[in-house]
Amino acid sequence: MTSETPGAGPAHRSMTWPCEHFDHRIPATIKGNEGAVTPGAARLVASGASLDCRVARTGAVAVRRLQGIIDRHLARFACGGIERMDWQDAS
C-alpha cells in the first residue's frame, strides 16, 4: 500500500479506508485524492463530498460482483457520508 498526502472531507475518508482494507488481501494504492484497487480493477477519486468510482472488468457478472464488494465496503467504512453508490454504465 502506498499513500501520499491525504485530502480532507468525507469522500476522501470513504475512499481511503476501503483501499487500506483491500490492501490486506489485494494490491491497492492511494495517491492524493485517488485510490486504485488491484491495478486496473477499480479506481476511486474523491472530490470534496463526492466519490467517483470506476470499475474496469469484463463481463456483466464480474462488474456486478466488484460493484457489490465496493458497495458493502463503502457502507461499512463510510463515516456517515455515503449511503449507497449510484452505479451507471459507461456506455
C-alpha positions as CSV (number, residue, x, y, z in Angstrom):
1,M,0.0,0.0,0.0
2,T,1.4,3.4,-0.9
3,S,-0.1,6.6,0.4
4,E,0.7,10.2,-0.2
5,T,-0.7,13.4,1.4
6,P,-4.3,12.7,2.3
7,G,-7.0,15.2,1.3
8,A,-9.9,16.2,3.5
9,G,-13.6,15.6,3.6
10,P,-15.9,12.6,3.8
11,A,-15.4,11.4,0.3
12,H,-11.6,11.1,0.9
13,R,-12.2,9.1,4.1
14,S,-14.7,6.9,2.2
15,M,-12.1,6.3,-0.5
16,T,-9.1,5.8,1.9
17,W,-10.5,3.3,4.4
18,P,-11.7,0.6,1.9
19,C,-8.4,0.9,-0.1
20,E,-6.4,0.4,3.1
21,H,-8.6,-2.6,3.9
22,F,-8.4,-4.1,0.5
23,D,-4.6,-3.8,0.6
24,H,-4.5,-6.6,3.2
25,R,-5.6,-9.1,0.5
26,I,-5.0,-7.5,-2.9
27,P,-2.8,-4.6,-4.2
28,A,-4.2,-1.2,-3.5
29,T,-2.7,2.3,-3.7
30,I,-3.7,5.8,-2.5
31,K,-2.2,8.9,-4.1
32,G,-3.7,12.2,-3.0
33,N,-7.4,12.0,-3.8
34,E,-7.2,8.8,-5.9
35,G,-7.2,5.2,-4.9
36,A,-6.8,2.1,-7.1
37,V,-7.6,-1.5,-6.2
38,T,-5.8,-4.4,-8.0
39,P,-4.3,-2.3,-10.8
40,G,-7.0,-1.8,-13.4
41,A,-9.9,-3.3,-11.4
42,A,-11.3,-0.2,-9.7
43,R,-10.3,3.4,-9.4
44,L,-11.8,5.8,-6.8
45,V,-11.5,9.5,-7.0
46,A,-12.5,11.8,-4.0
47,S,-13.5,15.4,-4.6
48,G,-15.0,17.2,-1.5
49,A,-18.2,15.3,-0.7
50,S,-18.2,13.4,-4.0
51,L,-16.7,10.0,-4.7
52,D,-16.3,8.7,-8.2
53,C,-15.6,5.0,-8.7
54,R,-14.9,3.3,-11.9
55,V,-14.9,-0.5,-12.3
56,A,-12.9,-1.9,-15.2
57,R,-13.8,-5.6,-15.5
58,T,-15.0,-7.6,-18.5
59,G,-18.4,-9.4,-18.2
60,A,-21.5,-8.2,-16.5
61,V,-21.2,-10.7,-13.7
62,A,-17.7,-9.7,-12.8
63,V,-18.7,-6.0,-12.9
64,R,-21.7,-6.5,-10.6
65,R,-19.7,-8.6,-8.2
66,L,-17.0,-5.9,-7.9
67,Q,-19.6,-3.2,-7.5
68,G,-21.3,-5.2,-4.7
69,I,-18.0,-5.6,-2.9
70,I,-17.3,-1.9,-3.2
71,D,-20.9,-1.0,-2.1
72,R,-20.6,-3.2,1.0
73,H,-17.2,-1.8,2.0
74,L,-18.3,1.8,1.5
75,A,-21.3,1.2,3.7
76,R,-19.1,-0.4,6.3
77,F,-16.3,2.2,6.3
78,A,-18.1,5.4,5.3
79,C,-18.4,7.7,8.3
80,G,-22.0,8.8,7.8
81,G,-21.2,10.1,4.3
82,I,-22.1,7.6,1.5
83,E,-25.2,5.5,1.9
84,R,-25.1,3.9,-1.5
85,M,-23.4,4.2,-4.9
86,D,-25.4,5.3,-7.9
87,W,-23.8,3.0,-10.5
88,Q,-24.1,3.9,-14.1
89,D,-23.0,2.1,-17.3
90,A,-20.0,3.6,-19.1
91,S,-21.7,3.3,-22.5
